[in-house]
């Protein structure tokens, strides 16, 4: 909740979904549709750090319908959320293993459609159930998700796997492993569909990979573990996108977010064109420990590299880009370097 509140204060696209809600199981045949999954994600985004409190949360209908002219689908989404059951392992009053079943939304209100021209379309209100609030409050892990990505998914299964990946991608262990039954349960795939694994691969795994690779800040790969000719288990690995992918998708950090240039840079005269100097900045050949330009990149590595040796990251950066490194200069180079430092840290954890 502290992370959720901090992201909410920033007012950016990112928000935190509690790990318990990501890993919660659907009751058989009760998986959410894509539109209801999006609505639930937006509800968590809006509630932010107060999601665990017994209070009413509010959201504009316009923020839900995402460009649709009518709001007729919002009622359907709310009713689906009310009617969908989730499950978790629990203990009965006799101390035996039991399954708890519950919904996430306790009550909701939807303002009637406003037909007056020029007026806002209205609001919805809702409260989370005590079970949902408990799961939110007790979560010690969280998935950092992006609002634009959530709204961009076209498959409910891809959105669910995105949540699972976002929960794991910053951990040392970025892999999900389980049998096919567990995979279907995690994504809420009904036992009545895609019974043949070839269908599951084509209709679910391939679709999920294509959408996640396009929209998320990480990519997904899977390995099929067979017993004879039958696929028994899946190993799904989530990897942060490398520097070229970040640049290509336009998510490299803005220059304003990077540390300032070193104060020790010589001032040739008051007419020096520092814009040109910034544009001509290239990546150093040797150690980042000494030199004026080196200090620029050293500061970025110390902030974004997670404590790893800055020269070790620099060598990996050179090896990774190869000849492409000579084509990067100035602000784009610094953004690429910062993104690589973060990726290096995310893949390896703390030194």
C-alpha positions in Angstrom: 0.0 0.0 0.0 3.0 2.3 0.6 4.1 1.6 -3.0 0.5 2.2 -4.3 0.3 5.5 -2.5 3.7 6.7 -3.8 2.8 5.8 -7.4 -0.6 7.5 -7.0 1.0 10.7 -5.8 3.2 10.7 -8.9 0.1 10.8 -11.0 1.7 8.8 -13.8 0.5 5.7 -15.7 2.0 3.2 -13.3 0.1 1.6 -10.4 0.6 -1.3 -8.0 -1.7 -4.4 -7.9 -1.3 -6.4 -4.6 0.4 -9.8 -5.2 -2.4 -11.7 -3.5 -4.9 -10.3 -6.0 -2.7 -11.3 -8.9 -2.3 -14.8 -7.7 -5.9 -15.3 -6.5 -7.6 -18.3 -8.1 -10.8 -18.2 -10.1 -13.6 -20.6 -9.1 -14.1 -23.2 -11.8 -15.6 -21.6 -14.9 -15.7 -18.1 -13.4 -12.8 -16.3 -15.1 -13.3 -12.6 -15.8 -13.9 -11.2 -19.3 -11.4 -8.8 -20.7 -13.6 -5.7 -20.1 -14.3 -6.7 -16.5 -10.6 -7.4 -15.9 -9.7 -3.9 -17.2 -12.4 -2.4 -14.9 -11.0 -4.2 -11.8 -7.5 -3.0 -12.7 -8.8 0.6 -13.0 -10.6 0.2 -9.6 -7.3 -0.8 -8.0 -5.5 2.1 -9.7 -8.1 4.6 -8.5 -8.3 3.2 -4.9 -4.5 3.4 -4.7 -3.1 3.3 -1.1 -6.6 3.4 0.3 -7.8 0.1 -1.3 -7.6 -1.8 2.0 -9.8 0.7 3.9 -13.6 0.2 4.4 -14.4 3.3 2.3 -16.3 4.1 -0.9 -14.2 4.7 -4.0 -15.3 6.7 -7.0 -14.5 6.8 -10.7 -15.8 8.7 -13.8 -17.5 6.6 -16.4 -15.5 8.4 -19.0 -12.3 6.9 -17.6 -13.8 3.4 -18.0 -15.4 3.4 -21.5 -12.2 4.6 -23.2 -13.6 6.4 -26.1 -16.9 4.4 -26.5 -19.9 6.7 -27.1 -22.2 4.8 -24.7 -21.9 3.5 -21.2 -24.2 0.5 -21.6 -21.3 -2.0 -21.1 -20.4 -0.6 -17.6 -23.5 -2.2 -16.0 -22.5 -5.5 -17.5 -19.0 -5.2 -16.2 -20.1 -4.3 -12.7 -22.6 -7.2 -12.6 -19.9 -9.6 -13.8 -17.5 -8.4 -11.0 -20.3 -8.9 -8.4 -21.1 -12.4 -9.7 -17.5 -13.7 -10.1 -16.2 -15.9 -7.3 -12.6 -16.3 -6.3 -10.9 -18.9 -4.1 -8.1 -19.3 -1.7 -6.8 -22.0 0.6 -7.9 -21.6 4.2 -8.5 -23.6 7.5 -11.9 -24.6 8.7 -13.2 -24.2 12.3 -12.0 -27.7 13.0 -8.5 -27.0 11.8 -8.8 -28.8 8.5 -7.8 -27.6 5.1 -10.6 -25.8 3.4 -11.3 -23.5 0.4 -12.7 -20.0 1.0 -14.9 -18.6 -1.8 -15.7 -14.9 -2.1 -16.2 -12.0 -4.4 -14.1 -8.8 -4.6 -16.9 -6.1 -4.9 -19.3 -5.7 -2.0 -21.6 -3.1 -3.5 -21.6 -0.5 -6.3 -23.6 2.4 -7.5 -23.9 3.6 -11.1 -25.3 7.0 -11.9 -28.1 7.1 -14.5 -27.1 8.1 -18.0 -27.0 11.8 -18.4 -28.5 12.8 -21.8 -27.8 16.5 -21.5 -25.3 17.7 -24.2 -22.1 19.0 -22.8 -22.5 17.3 -19.4 -20.2 14.7 -18.0 -21.4 11.1 -18.4 -21.5 10.3 -14.6 -19.7 8.3 -12.0 -19.6 4.9 -10.4 -19.0 4.1 -6.8 -18.0 0.8 -5.1 -16.7 -0.8 -2.0 -14.3 -3.8 -1.8 -15.4 -6.8 0.3 -13.8 -7.5 3.6 -12.0 -10.5 2.0 -10.6 -8.4 -0.8 -9.4 -5.7 1.7 -7.8 -8.3 3.8 -5.9 -9.7 0.8 -4.8 -6.3 -0.3 -3.6 -5.3 3.2 -1.7 -8.6 3.8 0.1 -8.6 0.4 3.8 -8.2 0.8 4.5 -8.3 -2.9 3.0 -6.2 -5.7 3.0 -6.0 -9.5 3.8 -2.6 -11.0 1.5 -2.3 -14.0 0.9 0.4 -16.7 -2.6 1.8 -17.3 -2.0 2.2 -21.1 -0.8 -1.4 -21.3 -3.8 -2.7 -19.4 -6.2 -0.9 -21.7 -4.3 -2.0 -24.8 -4.7 -5.8 -24.2 -7.1 -7.6 -26.5 -7.1 -10.9 -24.8 -8.2 -11.5 -21.2 -5.6 -14.3 -20.9 -2.8 -12.1 -22.1 -3.8 -9.4 -19.5 -3.8 -12.0 -16.7 -0.4 -13.4 -17.8 0.9 -9.7 -17.9 -0.2 -9.3 -14.3 1.7 -12.5 -13.3 4.8 -11.4 -15.2 4.7 -7.9 -13.7 4.6 -9.5 -10.3 7.7 -11.6 -11.0 9.9 -9.6 -13.4 11.7 -7.6 -10.7 12.4 -10.7 -8.6 15.5 -12.8 -8.7 13.3 -15.7 -9.8 11.4 -14.5 -12.9 10.0 -17.8 -13.8 6.5 -19.3 -13.3 6.5 -23.1 -13.4 3.6 -25.5 -13.1 1.7 -28.2 -14.7 -0.8 -27.5 -17.5 -3.7 -27.7 -15.0 -2.1 -25.1 -12.8 -1.5 -22.8 -15.8 -5.1 -23.0 -16.9 -6.2 -22.3 -13.3 -3.9 -19.3 -13.1 -5.3 -17.7 -16.3 -8.9 -18.8 -15.6 -9.2 -21.0 -18.6 -12.3 -23.1 -18.5 -11.7 -26.9 -18.6 -14.2 -27.0 -21.5 -12.1 -25.0 -24.0 -8.7 -25.6 -25.6 -8.6 -29.2 -24.3 -5.9 -30.1 -26.8 -2.5 -28.6 -26.0 -1.9 -27.6 -29.6 -5.0 -25.4 -29.3 -3.8 -24.0 -26.0 -0.5 -23.2 -27.5 -2.0 -21.5 -30.6 -5.0 -19.7 -29.0 -3.5 -18.8 -25.6 0.3 -19.0 -25.3 1.1 -17.5 -28.7 -1.5 -14.8 -28.4 -0.3 -13.9 -24.9 3.3 -13.7 -26.0 2.5 -11.5 -29.0 0.5 -9.0 -26.9 2.8 -8.9 -23.9 5.9 -8.5 -26.1 4.2 -5.5 -27.8 2.7 -3.8 -24.7 4.6 -4.7 -21.6 8.0 -3.6 -20.2 9.1 -7.2 -20.4 8.9 -10.1 -22.8 7.7 -13.7 -22.2 9.1 -17.0 -23.3 7.9 -20.5 -22.5 9.3 -24.0 -22.5 7.2 -27.2 -22.8 8.3 -30.1 -20.5 7.0 -33.4 -21.9 6.4 -36.9 -20.7 6.6 -38.9 -23.8 4.5 -37.0 -26.4 2.4 -35.2 -23.8 3.1 -31.8 -22.4 3.0 -32.1 -18.7 4.5 -28.8 -17.4 5.3 -25.3 -18.5 8.2 -23.0 -17.6 7.3 -19.4 -18.4 10.1 -16.8 -18.1 9.6 -13.1 -18.0 12.6 -10.9 -19.0 12.9 -7.1 -18.9 13.2 -5.5 -22.3 16.7 -4.7 -23.3 17.9 -1.2 -24.2 17.1 -1.3 -28.0 13.6 -2.5 -27.3 13.0 0.3 -24.8 14.3 2.9 -27.3 12.2 1.5 -30.1 9.0 1.5 -28.1 9.5 5.1 -26.9 9.8 4.3 -23.2 13.3 5.4 -22.6 13.7 7.8 -19.7 13.4 11.5 -20.5 16.7 13.4 -20.3 15.1 15.6 -17.5 15.0 12.5 -15.3 18.7 11.8 -15.6 21.5 13.2 -13.3 23.0 16.6 -14.4 26.3 16.7 -16.1 29.3 16.8 -13.8 30.1 20.3 -12.4 33.8 19.9 -13.2 33.4 20.3 -16.9 35.7 23.1 -18.1 34.1 26.4 -19.1 36.0 27.4 -22.3 34.2 30.7 -22.4 30.8 32.2 -21.8 29.8 31.7 -25.4 30.4 27.9 -25.3 27.5 26.0 -27.0 26.7 23.4 -24.3 23.8 22.1 -26.4 26.2 21.0 -29.0 28.5 19.4 -26.3 25.5 17.4 -25.0 24.6 16.3 -28.6 28.2 15.2 -29.2 28.5 13.1 -26.0 29.8 9.6 -26.7 30.3 6.5 -24.5 33.8 6.3 -23.0 36.2 3.5 -24.1 37.8 2.7 -20.8 36.9 2.9 -17.1 34.1 5.1 -15.9 36.0 5.9 -12.7 38.0 8.9 -14.1 37.3 11.7 -16.6 34.7 14.4 -17.1 32.5 12.6 -19.6 33.0 9.3 -17.7 31.6 10.9 -14.5 28.3 11.6 -16.4 27.8 7.9 -17.1 29.2 6.9 -13.7 26.5 8.9 -11.9 23.8 7.3 -13.9 25.2 3.8 -13.2 25.5 4.5 -9.4 21.8 5.6 -9.3 20.3 3.0 -11.6 22.6 0.0 -11.5 21.5 -1.4 -8.2 25.0 -1.3 -6.6 26.7 -3.4 -9.3 30.3 -2.4 -10.4 29.9 0.4 -12.9 32.7 -0.8 -15.1 31.2 -4.3 -15.2 27.9 -2.8 -16.4 29.8 -0.6 -18.9 31.5 -3.6 -20.4 28.2 -5.5 -20.7 26.7 -2.4 -22.3 29.5 -2.3 -24.9 29.2 -6.0 -25.6 25.4 -5.8 -25.9 25.2 -3.0 -28.4 28.4 -3.7 -30.3 28.7 -1.6 -33.4 25.3 0.1 -32.7 26.9 1.9 -29.8 28.8 4.2 -32.1 25.5 5.4 -33.5 24.2 6.7 -30.1 25.1 10.2 -29.0 24.0 12.7 -26.4 20.5 12.4 -24.8 19.6 9.2 -26.6 22.9 7.6 -25.5 22.3 8.7 -21.9 18.7 7.4 -22.0 19.9 4.0 -23.4 22.6 3.8 -20.8 20.1 4.4 -17.9 17.7 1.9 -19.3 20.5 -0.7 -19.6 21.6 -0.1 -16.0 18.1 -0.6 -14.8 17.7 -3.8 -16.9 21.1 -5.1 -15.7 19.9 -4.6 -12.1 16.4 -6.1 -12.7 17.9 -9.3 -14.3 20.4 -9.9 -11.6 18.9 -8.4 -8.4 21.3 -7.0 -5.8 25.0 -7.9 -6.0 
